[in-house]
């Protein structure tokens, strides 16, 4: 199975915001807005649940992308994800993946693949 990794290692391919945008699924936008509003303690409107994926420079992104320190750093280093950066693991990605084990596992899988 091919994954569409964000800079931080999250899989954009399974992200509801990307799926809703790609399929124009309003019901998924409504459901995700409600879930994320509760989970992240922020008010999200269904209209905000659209994203083309972290690595895409053009197109709509979920609100946090424009301020995401990990994404900005990776773009500056010109890598497709943090596992491909010569500074990996830095403090920034380490702090994030300490709390997001699927992202860490994805990055470690990329890192191991590089060494083969």
C-alpha positions in Angstrom: 0.0 0.0 0.0 1.4 3.4 -1.0 1.2 6.2 1.5 1.1 9.9 0.8 3.2 11.2 3.6 3.1 14.8 4.9 6.4 16.4 6.0 5.8 15.2 9.5 5.0 11.6 8.6 1.2 11.7 8.8 -0.5 9.9 5.9 -2.3 12.6 3.8 -3.8 9.7 1.8 -6.1 8.8 4.6 -6.8 12.3 6.0 -10.5 13.1 5.9 -9.8 16.7 4.8 -7.9 15.5 1.7 -10.5 12.8 1.0 -13.4 15.3 1.4 -11.7 17.8 -0.9 -10.9 15.1 -3.5 -14.3 13.5 -3.5 -16.3 16.7 -2.7 -17.9 14.8 0.2 -19.9 17.3 2.3 -21.1 14.7 4.8 -17.5 13.9 5.5 -16.6 17.6 5.9 -19.5 18.0 8.5 -18.5 14.8 10.4 -14.8 15.7 10.4 -15.4 19.3 11.5 -17.4 18.1 14.4 -14.8 15.5 15.5 -11.8 17.8 15.1 -13.6 20.7 16.8 -14.0 18.5 19.8 -10.6 16.8 19.6 -8.6 20.0 19.2 -10.8 22.3 21.2 -11.2 24.7 18.3 -14.3 25.7 16.3 -14.0 24.3 12.7 -16.6 24.9 10.1 -17.2 22.1 7.5 -16.0 24.6 4.8 -12.5 24.4 6.5 -12.2 20.7 5.9 -10.5 20.8 2.6 -6.8 20.1 1.7 -4.7 19.0 -1.3 -2.0 17.6 0.9 1.0 19.0 2.8 3.5 18.8 0.0 1.4 20.5 -2.6 2.4 24.2 -2.8 -0.7 25.3 -4.6 -4.3 24.6 -3.7 -6.3 24.6 -0.5 -4.7 23.5 2.7 -6.2 22.8 6.1 -5.7 26.0 8.2 -2.7 24.8 10.2 -0.5 24.2 7.2 0.3 27.8 6.6 1.8 28.1 10.1 3.2 24.5 10.5 6.8 24.8 11.7 7.6 21.2 10.5 6.2 21.9 7.0 8.0 25.2 6.7 11.3 23.6 7.8 11.0 20.7 5.4 10.2 23.0 2.5 13.2 25.1 3.4 15.4 21.9 3.5 13.8 20.8 0.2 12.9 17.3 1.4 9.7 15.4 0.8 9.5 14.4 4.5 11.5 14.8 7.6 13.0 11.3 7.4 14.9 12.4 4.3 16.5 15.4 6.1 20.1 15.2 7.1 19.1 16.7 10.5 16.6 14.0 11.3 15.6 13.5 14.0 15.7 17.1 15.1 14.1 18.4 18.3 11.0 19.8 16.4 10.1 16.5 14.7 11.1 14.5 17.8 8.7 16.5 20.0 5.9 15.9 17.4 6.4 12.2 16.8 6.8 11.6 20.6 3.0 12.2 20.7 2.0 10.9 17.3 3.3 7.3 17.0 1.9 6.6 13.5 3.8 9.5 12.1 7.0 8.3 13.8 6.5 4.8 12.4 6.0 6.2 8.9 9.2 8.3 9.1 11.2 5.4 10.5 9.9 3.2 7.6 11.1 5.8 5.1 14.4 6.1 6.9 15.0 2.3 6.9 14.1 2.1 3.2 16.8 4.7 2.5 19.4 2.5 4.1 18.6 -0.6 1.9 
